[in-house]
Amino acid sequence: MGHDVAPAVTRTGGWGVVVLLCLAQFMLIVDITVVQVALPSIGTDLALDRGSLTWVVTTYTLCFGGLMVLGGRLADALGARRTLLAGLALFTAASLMCGLAGNGAVLIAGRALQGVGAALLSPAALAVITATFHGERRGRALGVWAAIGGTGAALGVLLGGVLTAGPGWTWVFFVNVPIGLVTFGALLAVVPPMPGRSERLDVPGALVVTLATALLIYGLVTAGDAGWGAVSTVLPLAGAVLLYVLFVVIERSVRSPLMRAETLARRPVISGSFVMLVATGLMLGLFFVSSLHLQHVLGFSALETGLLFLPVAIAITIGAQLGGHLIGKIGGRPVAVASFVVTAAGAALMTRISPDASAYTTLLPGFVLAALGIGPAFVTATTTTMANVPHGENGVASGVINTFHELGGSIGVAAVSTVAASSLVPGSTGGVGGVGGFVAGLTLCAVVAGVAAVVALGLVPPGKPATAFVGHGHGH
């Protein structure tokens, strides 16, 4: 798509375009984790209950993940440049709306619009990179792009701490506005128009799968307060199942489906989606519980929390690099199994938290170990999938994996928040009841990681992937 414009861009210094696109993608990834540290402050200022706090995190990743494949199709249909600029403009405006929000409803609506903007921007940016570079240079550009995933999520936590402790939590969102405006102006100048191609869009499929996941998360969040047997829990969960079935029916009947049933049914895609879903769910779930425990129970400031998470962030990045090297040598299956075993051990160590014990001896060592395990899982998900799907299905498979990256985060935070509900009641202080829910949430993470290791043993394809595919993180 738009390959005829590539030489012109390359002559005018294509790396400038990559830097700008990476900056835009960096904002999107940072916004997945940047609110984690700010949550207690947001909750206090806007008087939000546990359910609303959970939605502040999950609404963004839900819209980002649920609409990303549609965003990719729009980039093909309308042209990558147009979709890219529309997504960036929407994301920037929505960030301003979040910063100005005076109540939970406006903030959550702003987060939803941020997610829609991100779903347009991310696949379009990737399309521009693919059209701009060829051969080895494209490989290098995509390597830089992939590295942003781990680093952005990690730095988001630190940035959240610095901004919340400094000018206040609203700046977690306001900071995107000047960056967004400058990037928009620069991209307008350097990215040439790219012709779209007429393509049918599967809008019903995108909306149904997003709504199904929203109902699933709503049901999970409600279960924490109302219990698993309550009507307000069972109805949304049942609705989610029905809508997922409807999604499969739609995909089989429309002419250009969002996700082809044949692609989704391929074992590498199922295994990659599973590994990505669980790894992201564990990462964001652990951040969610840890941030609230550190600030509510142990009285850490937002900045102290962000700094404590820095070694965790570094561990994820080291794990991803290590995973990339190991997959090429021993194959994806042993790396996936080992990464979940290490994550389970780390989460189990984290359950030793108590109001009297130091976070540096209980929470941190376990979290760093868990993060070392989560890093390689991201790489395995992307690498084993992309190496094992037929060439023509690369784009769709990549879209599916990235969709599960975002949705995994949404579902993970919702599930952990539900199990940890007793510790997340507004006004709950230290005391034994204060950490019981947090310990339950961490125990859930350890159990899920352990089960995932067993599943990965049977599900992840054996053998070593082709060297061309060894990369890491988010957004291949």
C-alpha positions in Angstrom: 0.0 0.0 0.0 1.4 3.3 -1.0 4.7 1.8 -2.0 5.1 4.3 -4.8 5.8 7.1 -2.2 8.5 5.2 -0.4 11.6 6.4 -2.3 10.7 10.1 -1.8 10.3 9.6 1.9 13.6 7.7 2.2 15.4 10.4 0.3 14.1 13.1 2.7 15.4 11.1 5.7 13.0 8.3 6.6 14.5 8.0 10.0 12.9 11.3 11.0 9.6 9.8 10.2 10.4 6.7 12.3 11.4 8.9 15.3 8.1 10.8 15.1 6.0 7.7 14.7 7.8 6.1 17.6 7.2 9.1 19.7 3.5 8.9 18.9 3.4 5.1 19.7 5.4 5.8 22.8 2.6 8.1 24.1 0.0 5.4 23.4 2.0 2.7 25.3 2.9 5.0 28.2 -0.8 5.7 28.6 -1.5 2.0 29.4 0.5 2.2 32.6 0.9 5.9 33.4 -2.4 6.0 35.3 -1.5 3.0 37.5 0.5 5.1 40.0 -1.9 8.0 39.8 -4.9 5.8 40.6 -5.0 6.5 44.4 -4.8 10.3 43.8 -7.5 10.1 41.0 -9.7 8.0 43.3 -9.4 10.5 46.2 -9.9 13.6 44.1 -12.9 12.4 42.1 -14.3 10.2 44.8 -14.2 7.0 42.7 -15.1 3.6 44.0 -13.2 0.4 43.1 -15.3 -0.3 40.0 -14.7 3.2 38.6 -11.0 3.0 39.3 -10.8 -0.3 37.4 -12.6 1.3 34.4 -10.1 4.2 34.3 -7.5 1.6 33.5 -9.5 -0.9 31.4 -11.6 1.4 29.2 -8.5 2.7 27.4 -7.0 -0.8 26.7 -10.5 -2.1 25.8 -11.1 0.5 23.1 -7.5 0.3 21.9 -7.6 -3.5 21.6 -11.1 -4.0 20.5 -10.9 -1.5 17.6 -7.3 -2.0 16.5 -7.9 -4.4 13.6 -10.6 -2.1 12.3 -8.1 0.8 12.6 -5.7 -1.2 10.5 -8.4 -1.8 7.8 -9.3 1.9 7.9 -5.6 2.7 7.3 -5.7 0.5 4.2 -9.1 2.0 3.0 -8.5 5.7 3.7 -4.8 5.8 3.4 -2.3 5.5 6.2 -1.4 9.2 6.5 -5.0 10.3 6.9 -5.8 7.6 9.5 -2.6 8.3 11.4 -3.3 12.1 11.7 -7.0 11.5 12.6 -5.9 9.0 15.4 -3.3 11.4 16.8 -5.7 14.4 16.8 -8.4 12.3 18.6 -5.9 10.9 21.1 -4.6 14.4 21.9 -8.0 16.0 22.3 -9.1 13.1 24.5 -6.0 13.5 26.7 -7.1 17.1 27.2 -10.6 16.0 28.1 -9.2 13.5 30.7 -7.0 16.1 32.3 -10.0 18.5 32.6 -12.4 15.8 33.9 -14.2 16.9 37.0 -15.8 13.5 37.6 -15.4 9.8 36.9 -17.8 9.7 34.0 -16.0 12.4 32.0 -12.6 10.8 32.8 -13.8 7.3 31.7 -15.4 8.7 28.5 -12.1 10.5 27.8 -10.2 7.3 28.3 -12.5 5.6 25.8 -11.8 8.3 23.2 -8.1 8.0 23.9 -8.4 4.3 23.1 -10.3 4.9 19.8 -7.5 7.4 18.8 -4.8 4.8 19.7 -6.6 2.1 17.7 -6.5 4.4 14.6 -2.9 5.6 15.2 -1.0 2.5 16.0 -1.7 0.3 13.0 -1.5 3.3 10.6 1.9 4.2 12.0 3.1 0.7 11.4 1.7 0.8 7.8 3.7 4.0 7.2 6.9 2.4 8.5 6.3 -0.7 6.3 5.7 1.5 3.2 8.7 3.8 3.9 11.4 1.2 4.4 12.5 -1.9 2.6 14.8 -4.8 3.2 17.3 -4.5 6.1 16.3 -0.9 6.9 12.7 -2.0 7.4 13.9 -4.7 9.8 15.9 -2.1 11.8 12.9 0.3 11.9 10.6 -2.5 13.1 13.1 -3.4 15.8 13.1 0.1 17.2 9.3 0.1 17.0 9.0 -3.2 18.9 11.4 -2.1 21.6 9.0 0.8 22.5 6.5 -1.7 23.8 8.4 -2.8 26.9 10.2 0.5 27.5 7.0 2.6 27.1 5.0 0.5 29.6 7.9 0.6 32.0 8.6 4.3 31.8 4.8 5.0 32.0 4.9 3.9 35.6 7.8 6.1 36.5 6.4 9.1 34.6 3.1 8.6 36.4 4.8 8.8 39.7 6.8 11.9 38.8 3.8 13.8 37.4 1.4 12.9 40.1 3.9 13.8 42.8 4.8 17.1 41.0 2.1 19.1 39.2 -0.7 16.5 40.0 -2.4 13.6 38.3 -4.1 15.7 35.7 -0.7 16.2 34.1 -0.5 12.5 33.4 -2.9 13.4 30.6 -2.0 17.1 29.9 1.6 16.1 29.0 0.2 14.4 25.9 -1.3 17.6 24.5 1.9 19.6 23.6 3.7 16.4 22.5 0.6 15.4 20.4 0.4 18.9 18.8 4.1 19.1 17.9 4.1 15.5 16.5 1.0 16.2 14.5 2.5 19.3 12.9 5.8 17.5 12.1 4.0 14.4 10.7 1.8 16.6 8.5 5.0 18.0 7.0 7.1 14.8 6.5 4.6 12.0 5.7 3.5 12.2 2.1 -0.1 11.4 1.1 -0.7 7.7 0.7 -3.5 6.5 -1.5 -6.1 4.2 0.1 -7.7 1.3 -1.6 -11.4 0.6 -1.7 -12.0 -2.0 0.9 -15.1 -3.2 2.7 -15.0 -2.5 6.4 -16.3 -5.0 8.9 -17.7 -2.4 11.3 -20.3 -4.7 12.9 -17.6 -7.3 13.7 -15.4 -4.7 15.4 -18.2 -3.2 17.5 -19.5 -6.6 18.5 -16.1 -7.9 19.7 -15.5 -4.7 21.6 -18.9 -4.8 23.3 -18.5 -8.5 24.1 -15.2 -7.7 25.9 -16.7 -4.7 27.7 -19.5 -6.9 29.0 -17.0 -9.5 30.1 -15.0 -6.8 32.0 -18.2 -5.3 33.5 -19.3 -8.8 34.7 -15.8 -9.4 36.3 -15.8 -6.0 38.0 -19.3 -6.4 39.3 -18.5 -9.9 40.7 -16.1 -8.2 43.2 -19.0 -6.3 44.9 -22.1 -8.4 44.2 -20.6 -11.9 44.1 -20.4 -14.4 41.2 -24.0 -15.6 41.6 -25.6 -12.1 41.4 -27.8 -11.2 38.4 -25.7 -8.1 37.8 -22.7 -10.4 37.4 -24.3 -13.3 35.5 -26.2 -11.3 32.9 -23.2 -9.3 31.5 -21.1 -12.5 31.5 -23.8 -14.4 29.6 -24.2 -11.5 27.2 -20.5 -11.5 26.6 -20.6 -15.2 25.6 -23.5 -14.6 23.3 -21.8 -11.7 21.6 -18.6 -13.6 21.1 -20.7 -16.3 19.4 -22.4 -13.6 17.3 -18.9 -12.3 16.4 -17.9 -15.7 15.0 -21.1 -15.8 13.0 -20.5 -12.3 11.6 -16.9 -13.2 10.7 -18.1 -16.2 8.7 -20.7 -14.4 6.8 -19.2 -11.0 5.8 -17.1 -10.7 2.7 -14.0 -9.1 4.2 -14.0 -10.2 7.9 -12.0 -8.5 10.6 -10.4 -11.8 11.6 -10.6 -14.8 9.3 -11.8 -17.9 11.1 -9.1 -19.9 9.4 -6.4 -17.6 10.8 -7.8 -17.6 14.3 -8.1 -21.4 14.3 -4.3 -21.8 13.5 -2.4 -23.2 16.4 0.4 -20.6 16.3 -2.2 -17.8 16.5 -4.2 -19.5 19.3 -0.9 -20.1 21.3 0.4 -16.6 20.6 -2.9 -15.0 21.6 -3.1 -17.1 24.8 0.5 -16.2 25.8 0.0 -12.5 25.0 -3.3 -12.3 26.8 -2.0 -14.0 30.0 1.3 -12.1 30.0 -0.3 -8.7 29.7 -3.0 -9.5 32.1 -0.4 -10.6 34.7 1.8 -7.5 34.1 -1.0 -4.9 34.5 -2.8 -6.9 37.2 0.4 -6.9 39.3 1.0 -3.2 38.7 -2.6 -2.5 39.7 -2.5 -4.4 43.1 1.1 -3.2 43.9 0.4 0.5 43.3 -2.7 0.5 45.5 -1.0 -1.5 48.2 2.1 0.7 48.3 0.1 3.9 48.5 -3.0 2.9 50.5 -1.5 0.5 53.0 2.2 1.4 53.2 1.7 5.2 52.7 4.1 5.5 49.8 4.0 8.7 47.7 3.3 8.5 44.0 6.9 9.3 43.3 8.3 6.7 45.7 5.9 4.1 44.0 7.1 5.1 40.5 10.8 4.8 41.6 10.1 1.4 43.3 8.7 0.2 40.0 11.8 1.2 38.1 13.7 -2.1 38.7 10.6 -3.9 37.7 10.5 -2.0 34.4 14.2 -2.8 33.8 13.5 -6.5 34.5 10.8 -6.6 31.9 13.1 -5.1 29.3 16.0 -7.5 30.2 13.6 -10.4 30.2 12.4 -9.5 26.7 16.0 -9.2 25.4 17.0 -12.5 27.0 13.8 -14.2 25.6 14.7 -12.9 22.1 18.1 -14.6 22.3 16.9 -17.9 23.8 14.0 -18.4 21.4 16.5 -18.5 18.5 18.6 -21.1 20.3 16.1 -23.4 22.1 12.7 -22.6 20.5 9.6 -20.9 21.8 8.0 -23.6 23.8 10.6 -24.0 26.6 10.9 -20.2 26.8 7.1 -19.8 27.2 6.9 -22.5 29.8 9.9 -21.2 31.8 8.7 -17.6 31.6 5.3 -18.5 33.2 7.1 -20.7 35.9 9.3 -17.7 36.8 6.3 -15.3 36.8 4.4 -17.7 39.1 7.3 -17.9 41.5 7.7 -14.1 41.6 3.9 -13.6 42.2 4.0 -16.2 45.0 6.9 -14.4 46.6 4.8 -11.1 46.5 2.1 -12.7 48.6 4.3 -12.2 51.7 3.2 -8.5 51.8 1.9 -7.2 55.2 1.3 -3.7 56.6 4.4 -4.2 58.9 6.9 -5.6 56.4 9.0 -3.5 54.1 8.0 -3.4 50.5 11.7 -3.7 49.6 12.0 -7.2 51.1 8.5 -8.5 50.3 6.9 -6.9 47.3 9.9 -5.8 45.2 12.1 -9.0 44.9 9.0 -11.0 43.9 7.9 -8.3 41.4 11.3 -8.1 39.8 11.3 -11.9 39.4 7.8 -11.9 37.9 8.8 -9.1 35.5 11.8 -11.2 34.4 9.4 -13.9 33.5 6.8 -11.7 31.8 9.4 -10.1 29.4 10.2 -13.3 27.5 6.5 -14.2 27.3 5.8 -11.1 25.2 8.6 -12.1 22.8 7.4 -15.7 22.5 3.9 -14.6 21.7 4.9 -12.4 18.8 7.8 -14.5 17.5 6.3 -18.0 17.5 3.1 -16.7 15.9 4.7 -14.7 13.1 7.1 -17.4 12.3 4.4 -20.0 11.9 1.6 -18.3 9.9 1.5 -18.3 6.1 3.0 -15.2 4.6 -0.2 -13.6 3.4 -1.7 -13.7 6.9 1.1 -11.8 8.7 -0.9 -8.6 9.0 -4.0 -10.2 10.3 -2.1 -12.4 12.7 -0.1 -9.4 14.0 -3.4 -7.5 14.5 -4.9 -10.4 16.4 -1.8 -10.7 18.7 -1.8 -6.9 19.4 -5.5 -7.0 20.1 -5.0 -9.7 22.7 -2.1 -7.6 24.2 -4.6 -4.7 25.0 -7.6 -6.9 25.9 -5.4 -9.0 28.2 -4.5 -5.9 30.2 -8.2 -5.0 30.5 -9.3 -8.5 31.6 -6.3 -8.9 34.0 -6.9 -5.7 35.8 -10.7 -6.5 36.1 -10.0 -10.0 37.4 -7.4 -8.9 40.0 -9.5 -6.0 41.1 -12.4 -8.3 41.7 -10.4 -10.7 43.8 -8.8 -7.9 45.7 -12.1 -6.1 46.3 -12.0 -6.3 50.1 -8.8 -4.3 50.2 -10.0 -1.7 47.7 -13.0 -0.4 49.6 -12.6 3.3 50.0 -11.3 4.2 53.4 -9.9 0.8 54.1 -6.6 1.3 56.0 -3.7 -1.0 56.9 -4.8 -3.7 59.4 -5.1 -7.4 58.5 -8.3 -6.8 56.4 -6.4 -4.2 54.6 -4.1 -6.6 52.8 -6.2 -9.7 52.7 -7.7 -8.8 49.3 -4.3 -7.8 47.9 -2.8 -11.1 48.9 -5.7 -12.9 47.2 -5.1 -10.9 44.0 -1.4 -11.8 44.0 -2.3 -15.4 44.7 -4.6 -15.4 41.7 -1.7 -14.1 39.6 0.6 -16.9 40.8 -2.0 -19.6 40.1 -2.9 -18.2 36.7 0.8 -18.1 35.7 1.3 -21.7 36.9 -1.7 -22.9 34.9 -0.4 -20.9 31.9 2.9 -22.8 32.1 1.1 -26.1 31.8 -1.1 -24.9 29.0 1.9 -23.5 27.1 3.7 -26.9 27.3 1.0 -28.4 25.1 -0.1 -25.4 23.1 3.1 -23.5 22.0 4.4 -24.9 18.7 7.8 -26.8 19.2 10.9 -26.0 17.2 12.9 -22.8 16.6 11.4 -20.0 14.6 13.1 -18.6 11.5 15.7 -16.0 12.5 13.9 -13.2 10.6 11.1 -13.2 13.2 13.1 -13.0 16.4 12.1 -9.7 17.8 10.3 -8.7 21.0 7.5 -7.0 22.7 4.5 -5.2 21.4 3.5 -4.3 18.0 5.4 -6.4 15.5 
